[in-house]
Amino acid sequence: MRVLALDTTTRAGSVAVAEDGRVLVERTGDAARTHAERLPAEVTDALTAAHLTLADIDLFAVASGPGSFTGLRIGIATVQGFAFVMRKRVAPVSALRALAEAAAAGCQPGTRIAAWMDAHRGEVFSALYEITAPATGDEVAVLREIEAPTVATPAGTLERWATIGLPSAVCGDGAALYADVLGGAICIVPTPPIAGIIARVAVAAARDGSTVAPAGVQPLYVRRPDAEVARDRARLRP
């Protein structure tokens, strides 16, 4: 199975092409330019580097969030357009799940791992998982969700997790940003580009039947867009 995966949850983002779980090409985007300026050219370049075309792709995958609202909309719309034209299905993958897969590398079953993404405003997007089966070869780790994606302050997140079991490792730019809050007892895993991981998770999604039609992709915002909050406040003003 050939998979094209796209991540636009961060300014740089990434794109990857994989075959049967093996990443053929993975590239990080140019953070100096917007996703609107770079897409779909970055996808075309990645396919060319893999010696493939859109017609060769069996499944499309996209980071469904959380992250930049504008970036998410552009990335999802790009993948939806490709999948619609090619009449293929899509695997939406949480960026937090992909980061947790990076944190799970080399860990054994029963280990709790987590993802923290910088949500700005002094907060992090987070999710907590437990490994039920480790990653093997081209297979991603099987993760059980302990806490679904949410947003809170780093200190508040740790306080909440202390009651249910702290993770051994955390991955994501939020973990690097708030390393002092995590302390030395929790390992901070360097944040990789995640399109390649998303492509590998997509293979598992296809296997268990959790892919969707292009129109079925829903963004995982976690927090309401600032524009919506401002609009509602304006409506409440006398």
Stockholm file with secondary structure:
# STOCKHOLM 1.0

chainA/1-238         MRVLALDTTTRAGSVAVAEDGRVLVERTGDAARTHAERLPAEVTDALTAAHLTLADIDLFAVASGPGSFTGLRIGIATVQGFAFVMRKRVAPVSALRALAEAAAAGCQPGTRIAAWMDAHRGEVFSALYEITAPATGDEVAVLREIEAPTVATPAGTLERWATIGLPSAVCGDGAALYADVLGGAICIVPTPPIAGIIARVAVAAARDGSTVAPAGVQPLYVRRPDAEVARDRARLRP
#=GR chainA/1-238 SS CEEEEEECSSSSCEEEEEETTEEEEEEECCTTSCHHHHTTHHHHHHHHHTTCCGGGCSEEEEEEESSCHHHHHHHHHHHHHHHHHHTCEEEEEEHHHHHHHHHHTTCCTTCEEEEEEEEETTEEEEEEEEEEECCBTTBCCEEEEEEEEEEECHHHHHHHHHTTCCCSEEESHHHHHTHHHHCTTSEEECCCCCHHHHHHHHHHHHHHTCCBCGGGCCCCCSSCCHHHHHHHHHHHCC
#=GC SS_cons         CEEEEEECSSSSCEEEEEETTEEEEEEECCTTSCHHHHTTHHHHHHHHHTTCCGGGCSEEEEEEESSCHHHHHHHHHHHHHHHHHHTCEEEEEEHHHHHHHHHHTTCCTTCEEEEEEEEETTEEEEEEEEEEECCBTTBCCEEEEEEEEEEECHHHHHHHHHTTCCCSEEESHHHHHTHHHHCTTSEEECCCCCHHHHHHHHHHHHHHTCCBCGGGCCCCCSSCCHHHHHHHHHHHCC
//
